[in-house]
Amino acid sequence: AGNEDPYEFLRLTLQEYLRFGLENPDEYRLMFMRGAVRRKSEALAIPAQLRVGEALFNGLLRRIQLGVARGQFRCAKGEREMALSVWAAMHGLVSLRIANPNFDWPATEVQIAAQVELILNGIGGVRAPAKREHAPKAGVAIPTH
């Protein structure tokens, strides 16, 4: 499990996290957006084995630590802080789209690609972009669904 390329692993993980959240808004809300409800009632305590968010965050942190150790990621403020920033960027996009479904969002796959590129360029430095089948032309509106 520790032998995968941290950059590639992170790229795939980001894509799948975003895709899951955007394609499954009800399940995403249930799993990751219940914080206010949890704080209001101790009766809603969740057993450790069901804390999906914590497990995902810890996995993200381990991959970032591995990427830093291998010289693939740069984290001037620390690995935990970078993991929190990556998590906030992923969760923020999904939460915004769930909370504002009528906003003029770009197509889901276009936005996933843009968000992943933004995060990876921030943590790993700019790499050559993946080959695009249909690169958008300057001045052309991004299609929405």
Helices and strands as residue ranges (DSSP letters): H 6-23, H 25-32, H 35-40, G 42-44, G 48-50, H 52-69, H 79-99, H 108-124
